[in-house]
Structures are given as C-alpha cells and as structure tokens.
Amino acid sequence: MSFTQIKYDNSLGNIKCDMCKKNFIHDSTLFIPNQSLGQVCERCYIKFPADLILDCLTLFANYGGWFGKLKDSKVSLEDLILESIDIIKCTNVNIIETNMRLRHKALLYGYLPEALINKIKEMNF
C-alpha cells in the first residue's frame, strides 16, 4: 500500500489523525492512503504497519472511534472474546460481522491484532 504525503498547514483546516485523533500541527506531515480512507500523522505512520493502518481506517470509518480511545477502561482481551462468543451463541449473527466488531473493539481498547490472535490461541478457540 502506498501513501501520499502532504505538508499540513492551516489552509487545510483543523484536522486530526484518524488513528490517534491528535491534531496536526503546522508543517507536520500527514499521510493519506491511496484508498482515501482518512489521514494519519507521522507518528502513527511510523508506529503501525501499512496494512494495519488500512484495516484500522476501514474499521474506524465503518464503526467509529480511534486506536486506544477506550484504553483507560479495564477491559481484557479475554472479556472481549467471551462477549463475542456469547453474542454468536445467543443470536443468529453473521460470524464475519462479529469478527470485524471484535477486531474493532480490540483496537478501541488499544489492543493490536497480534495480541487478539495470540489470546484466542491461548484460549484454545
């Protein structure tokens, strides 16, 4: 995946990074994926792999929020996984949609996909 780099200036308006929701400051670089799902700051561009940025921006565009929005809450990955399993058991839901919502919730709490996958493996699912 490739990104377009743009120098931020005040003429672009008051925009924020779609990964971390921090304001862009004058002369900072913003990165826009060619899929035009939003923009990310240089810090997030360096911190996260390109494919994760694309996944996050897609999930955030569909369901809202940003990475780590709820990180101060005390919710474990295990709790999120068990909640999703309960939803699947109790209702007639689309498993793909439930998986996407679980990934989205994990991102909101600041959990990376690798941590989610490792926890699912650890729980023997």
Rosetta constraint file for C-alpha pairs under 8 A:
AtomPair CA 1 CA 33 HARMONIC 7.31 0.50
AtomPair CA 1 CA 34 HARMONIC 7.50 0.50
AtomPair CA 1 CA 50 HARMONIC 6.42 0.50
AtomPair CA 1 CA 51 HARMONIC 7.11 0.50
AtomPair CA 2 CA 33 HARMONIC 6.12 0.50
AtomPair CA 2 CA 34 HARMONIC 6.20 0.50
AtomPair CA 2 CA 50 HARMONIC 7.99 0.50
AtomPair CA 3 CA 31 HARMONIC 5.76 0.50
AtomPair CA 3 CA 32 HARMONIC 5.21 0.50
AtomPair CA 3 CA 33 HARMONIC 4.33 0.50
AtomPair CA 3 CA 34 HARMONIC 5.70 0.50
AtomPair CA 4 CA 31 HARMONIC 5.61 0.50
AtomPair CA 4 CA 32 HARMONIC 5.09 0.50
AtomPair CA 4 CA 33 HARMONIC 6.31 0.50
AtomPair CA 4 CA 34 HARMONIC 6.78 0.50
AtomPair CA 5 CA 29 HARMONIC 6.46 0.50
AtomPair CA 5 CA 30 HARMONIC 5.80 0.50
AtomPair CA 5 CA 31 HARMONIC 4.73 0.50
AtomPair CA 5 CA 32 HARMONIC 6.49 0.50
AtomPair CA 6 CA 29 HARMONIC 5.65 0.50
AtomPair CA 6 CA 30 HARMONIC 5.37 0.50
AtomPair CA 6 CA 31 HARMONIC 6.49 0.50
AtomPair CA 6 CA 32 HARMONIC 7.91 0.50
AtomPair CA 7 CA 27 HARMONIC 5.60 0.50
AtomPair CA 7 CA 28 HARMONIC 5.79 0.50
AtomPair CA 7 CA 29 HARMONIC 4.61 0.50
AtomPair CA 7 CA 30 HARMONIC 6.28 0.50
AtomPair CA 8 CA 12 HARMONIC 6.82 0.50
AtomPair CA 8 CA 24 HARMONIC 6.91 0.50
AtomPair CA 8 CA 25 HARMONIC 6.98 0.50
AtomPair CA 8 CA 26 HARMONIC 5.70 0.50
AtomPair CA 8 CA 27 HARMONIC 5.26 0.50
AtomPair CA 8 CA 28 HARMONIC 5.43 0.50
AtomPair CA 8 CA 29 HARMONIC 5.83 0.50
AtomPair CA 8 CA 30 HARMONIC 6.41 0.50
AtomPair CA 9 CA 13 HARMONIC 7.82 0.50
AtomPair CA 9 CA 25 HARMONIC 7.43 0.50
AtomPair CA 9 CA 26 HARMONIC 4.90 0.50
AtomPair CA 9 CA 27 HARMONIC 5.93 0.50
AtomPair CA 9 CA 28 HARMONIC 7.86 0.50
AtomPair CA 10 CA 14 HARMONIC 7.16 0.50
AtomPair CA 10 CA 26 HARMONIC 6.62 0.50
AtomPair CA 14 CA 23 HARMONIC 7.24 0.50
AtomPair CA 14 CA 24 HARMONIC 7.58 0.50
AtomPair CA 15 CA 23 HARMONIC 6.13 0.50
AtomPair CA 15 CA 24 HARMONIC 6.37 0.50
AtomPair CA 16 CA 21 HARMONIC 5.13 0.50
AtomPair CA 16 CA 22 HARMONIC 5.32 0.50
AtomPair CA 16 CA 23 HARMONIC 4.34 0.50
AtomPair CA 16 CA 24 HARMONIC 5.70 0.50
AtomPair CA 16 CA 39 HARMONIC 7.84 0.50
AtomPair CA 16 CA 40 HARMONIC 7.95 0.50
AtomPair CA 17 CA 21 HARMONIC 4.69 0.50
AtomPair CA 17 CA 22 HARMONIC 5.55 0.50
AtomPair CA 17 CA 23 HARMONIC 6.48 0.50
AtomPair CA 17 CA 24 HARMONIC 6.94 0.50
AtomPair CA 17 CA 30 HARMONIC 7.98 0.50
AtomPair CA 17 CA 38 HARMONIC 7.91 0.50
AtomPair CA 17 CA 39 HARMONIC 5.74 0.50
AtomPair CA 17 CA 40 HARMONIC 4.63 0.50
AtomPair CA 17 CA 41 HARMONIC 5.43 0.50
AtomPair CA 18 CA 38 HARMONIC 6.05 0.50
AtomPair CA 18 CA 39 HARMONIC 5.72 0.50
AtomPair CA 18 CA 40 HARMONIC 5.67 0.50
AtomPair CA 18 CA 57 HARMONIC 6.87 0.50
AtomPair CA 18 CA 60 HARMONIC 7.98 0.50
AtomPair CA 18 CA 66 HARMONIC 6.51 0.50
AtomPair CA 19 CA 39 HARMONIC 7.97 0.50
AtomPair CA 19 CA 40 HARMONIC 6.09 0.50
AtomPair CA 19 CA 41 HARMONIC 7.95 0.50
AtomPair CA 19 CA 44 HARMONIC 6.85 0.50
AtomPair CA 19 CA 53 HARMONIC 7.59 0.50
AtomPair CA 19 CA 56 HARMONIC 7.27 0.50
AtomPair CA 19 CA 57 HARMONIC 7.03 0.50
AtomPair CA 19 CA 66 HARMONIC 5.26 0.50
AtomPair CA 19 CA 67 HARMONIC 5.51 0.50
AtomPair CA 20 CA 44 HARMONIC 7.39 0.50
AtomPair CA 20 CA 66 HARMONIC 5.82 0.50
AtomPair CA 20 CA 67 HARMONIC 5.68 0.50
AtomPair CA 20 CA 68 HARMONIC 7.35 0.50
AtomPair CA 20 CA 69 HARMONIC 7.93 0.50
AtomPair CA 21 CA 66 HARMONIC 6.74 0.50
AtomPair CA 24 CA 28 HARMONIC 6.50 0.50
AtomPair CA 24 CA 30 HARMONIC 7.74 0.50
AtomPair CA 24 CA 41 HARMONIC 7.13 0.50
AtomPair CA 28 CA 41 HARMONIC 7.87 0.50
AtomPair CA 28 CA 42 HARMONIC 7.64 0.50
AtomPair CA 29 CA 41 HARMONIC 6.55 0.50
AtomPair CA 29 CA 42 HARMONIC 6.02 0.50
AtomPair CA 30 CA 39 HARMONIC 6.27 0.50
AtomPair CA 30 CA 40 HARMONIC 5.70 0.50
AtomPair CA 30 CA 41 HARMONIC 4.95 0.50
AtomPair CA 30 CA 42 HARMONIC 6.22 0.50
AtomPair CA 31 CA 39 HARMONIC 5.48 0.50
AtomPair CA 31 CA 40 HARMONIC 5.19 0.50
AtomPair CA 31 CA 41 HARMONIC 6.28 0.50
AtomPair CA 31 CA 42 HARMONIC 7.02 0.50
AtomPair CA 31 CA 45 HARMONIC 7.19 0.50
AtomPair CA 32 CA 36 HARMONIC 6.22 0.50
AtomPair CA 32 CA 37 HARMONIC 7.63 0.50
AtomPair CA 32 CA 38 HARMONIC 6.19 0.50
AtomPair CA 32 CA 39 HARMONIC 4.59 0.50
AtomPair CA 32 CA 40 HARMONIC 6.53 0.50
AtomPair CA 33 CA 37 HARMONIC 6.77 0.50
AtomPair CA 33 CA 38 HARMONIC 7.24 0.50
AtomPair CA 33 CA 39 HARMONIC 7.08 0.50
AtomPair CA 33 CA 54 HARMONIC 7.44 0.50
AtomPair CA 37 CA 54 HARMONIC 7.80 0.50
AtomPair CA 37 CA 57 HARMONIC 6.05 0.50
AtomPair CA 37 CA 58 HARMONIC 6.72 0.50
AtomPair CA 37 CA 61 HARMONIC 7.31 0.50
AtomPair CA 38 CA 57 HARMONIC 6.74 0.50
AtomPair CA 40 CA 44 HARMONIC 6.23 0.50
AtomPair CA 40 CA 45 HARMONIC 6.34 0.50
AtomPair CA 41 CA 45 HARMONIC 6.11 0.50
AtomPair CA 42 CA 46 HARMONIC 6.12 0.50
AtomPair CA 43 CA 47 HARMONIC 6.07 0.50
AtomPair CA 44 CA 48 HARMONIC 5.80 0.50
AtomPair CA 45 CA 49 HARMONIC 7.36 0.50
AtomPair CA 45 CA 50 HARMONIC 7.43 0.50
AtomPair CA 45 CA 53 HARMONIC 7.75 0.50
AtomPair CA 48 CA 52 HARMONIC 6.40 0.50
AtomPair CA 48 CA 53 HARMONIC 6.38 0.50
AtomPair CA 49 CA 53 HARMONIC 6.38 0.50
AtomPair CA 50 CA 54 HARMONIC 6.35 0.50
AtomPair CA 51 CA 55 HARMONIC 6.24 0.50
AtomPair CA 52 CA 56 HARMONIC 5.99 0.50
AtomPair CA 53 CA 57 HARMONIC 6.01 0.50
AtomPair CA 54 CA 58 HARMONIC 6.12 0.50
AtomPair CA 55 CA 59 HARMONIC 6.19 0.50
AtomPair CA 56 CA 60 HARMONIC 5.91 0.50
AtomPair CA 56 CA 66 HARMONIC 7.96 0.50
AtomPair CA 56 CA 67 HARMONIC 7.72 0.50
AtomPair CA 56 CA 104 HARMONIC 7.68 0.50
AtomPair CA 56 CA 107 HARMONIC 7.64 0.50
AtomPair CA 57 CA 61 HARMONIC 5.92 0.50
AtomPair CA 58 CA 62 HARMONIC 6.26 0.50
AtomPair CA 59 CA 63 HARMONIC 5.85 0.50
AtomPair CA 59 CA 64 HARMONIC 7.29 0.50
AtomPair CA 59 CA 100 HARMONIC 7.55 0.50
AtomPair CA 59 CA 104 HARMONIC 6.04 0.50
AtomPair CA 60 CA 64 HARMONIC 4.42 0.50
AtomPair CA 60 CA 65 HARMONIC 5.55 0.50
AtomPair CA 60 CA 66 HARMONIC 6.21 0.50
AtomPair CA 60 CA 104 HARMONIC 7.38 0.50
AtomPair CA 63 CA 104 HARMONIC 7.51 0.50
AtomPair CA 65 CA 69 HARMONIC 6.50 0.50
AtomPair CA 65 CA 108 HARMONIC 6.62 0.50
AtomPair CA 66 CA 107 HARMONIC 7.42 0.50
AtomPair CA 66 CA 108 HARMONIC 5.93 0.50
AtomPair CA 67 CA 107 HARMONIC 5.23 0.50
AtomPair CA 67 CA 108 HARMONIC 5.01 0.50
AtomPair CA 67 CA 109 HARMONIC 7.14 0.50
AtomPair CA 67 CA 110 HARMONIC 5.65 0.50
AtomPair CA 68 CA 107 HARMONIC 6.29 0.50
AtomPair CA 68 CA 108 HARMONIC 4.78 0.50
AtomPair CA 68 CA 109 HARMONIC 4.90 0.50
AtomPair CA 68 CA 110 HARMONIC 3.86 0.50
AtomPair CA 68 CA 111 HARMONIC 7.57 0.50
AtomPair CA 69 CA 108 HARMONIC 5.07 0.50
AtomPair CA 69 CA 109 HARMONIC 6.26 0.50
AtomPair CA 69 CA 110 HARMONIC 7.23 0.50
AtomPair CA 70 CA 108 HARMONIC 5.47 0.50
AtomPair CA 70 CA 109 HARMONIC 4.66 0.50
AtomPair CA 70 CA 110 HARMONIC 7.22 0.50
AtomPair CA 71 CA 108 HARMONIC 6.91 0.50
AtomPair CA 71 CA 109 HARMONIC 4.31 0.50
AtomPair CA 71 CA 110 HARMONIC 5.38 0.50
AtomPair CA 72 CA 109 HARMONIC 7.72 0.50
AtomPair CA 73 CA 109 HARMONIC 7.41 0.50
AtomPair CA 75 CA 79 HARMONIC 6.48 0.50
AtomPair CA 75 CA 80 HARMONIC 7.32 0.50
AtomPair CA 75 CA 109 HARMONIC 7.54 0.50
AtomPair CA 76 CA 80 HARMONIC 6.53 0.50
AtomPair CA 77 CA 81 HARMONIC 6.17 0.50
AtomPair CA 77 CA 106 HARMONIC 6.96 0.50
AtomPair CA 77 CA 111 HARMONIC 7.69 0.50
AtomPair CA 77 CA 116 HARMONIC 6.60 0.50
AtomPair CA 77 CA 119 HARMONIC 6.99 0.50
AtomPair CA 78 CA 82 HARMONIC 6.08 0.50
AtomPair CA 78 CA 119 HARMONIC 6.96 0.50
AtomPair CA 78 CA 120 HARMONIC 7.96 0.50
AtomPair CA 79 CA 83 HARMONIC 6.04 0.50
AtomPair CA 80 CA 84 HARMONIC 6.34 0.50
AtomPair CA 80 CA 102 HARMONIC 6.90 0.50
AtomPair CA 80 CA 105 HARMONIC 7.53 0.50
AtomPair CA 80 CA 106 HARMONIC 7.32 0.50
AtomPair CA 81 CA 85 HARMONIC 6.28 0.50
AtomPair CA 81 CA 102 HARMONIC 7.10 0.50
AtomPair CA 81 CA 120 HARMONIC 7.46 0.50
AtomPair CA 82 CA 86 HARMONIC 6.16 0.50
AtomPair CA 83 CA 87 HARMONIC 6.31 0.50
AtomPair CA 84 CA 88 HARMONIC 6.28 0.50
AtomPair CA 84 CA 98 HARMONIC 6.74 0.50
AtomPair CA 84 CA 99 HARMONIC 7.91 0.50
AtomPair CA 84 CA 102 HARMONIC 6.63 0.50
AtomPair CA 85 CA 89 HARMONIC 6.17 0.50
AtomPair CA 86 CA 90 HARMONIC 5.99 0.50
AtomPair CA 87 CA 91 HARMONIC 5.94 0.50
AtomPair CA 87 CA 93 HARMONIC 7.69 0.50
AtomPair CA 88 CA 92 HARMONIC 6.82 0.50
AtomPair CA 88 CA 93 HARMONIC 6.11 0.50
AtomPair CA 88 CA 95 HARMONIC 7.19 0.50
AtomPair CA 88 CA 98 HARMONIC 7.60 0.50
AtomPair CA 93 CA 97 HARMONIC 7.72 0.50
AtomPair CA 93 CA 98 HARMONIC 7.22 0.50
AtomPair CA 94 CA 98 HARMONIC 6.24 0.50
AtomPair CA 95 CA 99 HARMONIC 6.07 0.50
AtomPair CA 96 CA 100 HARMONIC 6.23 0.50
AtomPair CA 97 CA 101 HARMONIC 6.20 0.50
AtomPair CA 98 CA 102 HARMONIC 6.13 0.50
AtomPair CA 99 CA 103 HARMONIC 6.23 0.50
AtomPair CA 100 CA 104 HARMONIC 6.10 0.50
AtomPair CA 101 CA 105 HARMONIC 6.09 0.50
AtomPair CA 102 CA 106 HARMONIC 6.15 0.50
AtomPair CA 103 CA 107 HARMONIC 6.28 0.50
AtomPair CA 103 CA 113 HARMONIC 6.98 0.50
AtomPair CA 103 CA 116 HARMONIC 7.75 0.50
AtomPair CA 104 CA 108 HARMONIC 6.30 0.50
AtomPair CA 105 CA 109 HARMONIC 6.38 0.50
AtomPair CA 106 CA 110 HARMONIC 6.36 0.50
AtomPair CA 106 CA 111 HARMONIC 5.07 0.50
AtomPair CA 106 CA 112 HARMONIC 7.09 0.50
AtomPair CA 106 CA 113 HARMONIC 7.62 0.50
AtomPair CA 106 CA 116 HARMONIC 7.21 0.50
AtomPair CA 107 CA 111 HARMONIC 5.16 0.50
AtomPair CA 107 CA 112 HARMONIC 6.19 0.50
AtomPair CA 107 CA 113 HARMONIC 7.62 0.50
AtomPair CA 111 CA 115 HARMONIC 6.30 0.50
AtomPair CA 111 CA 116 HARMONIC 6.92 0.50
AtomPair CA 112 CA 116 HARMONIC 6.65 0.50
AtomPair CA 113 CA 117 HARMONIC 6.19 0.50
AtomPair CA 114 CA 118 HARMONIC 6.06 0.50
AtomPair CA 115 CA 119 HARMONIC 6.09 0.50
AtomPair CA 116 CA 120 HARMONIC 6.25 0.50
AtomPair CA 117 CA 121 HARMONIC 6.24 0.50
AtomPair CA 118 CA 122 HARMONIC 6.05 0.50
AtomPair CA 119 CA 123 HARMONIC 6.11 0.50
AtomPair CA 120 CA 124 HARMONIC 6.32 0.50
AtomPair CA 120 CA 125 HARMONIC 5.66 0.50
AtomPair CA 121 CA 125 HARMONIC 6.01 0.50
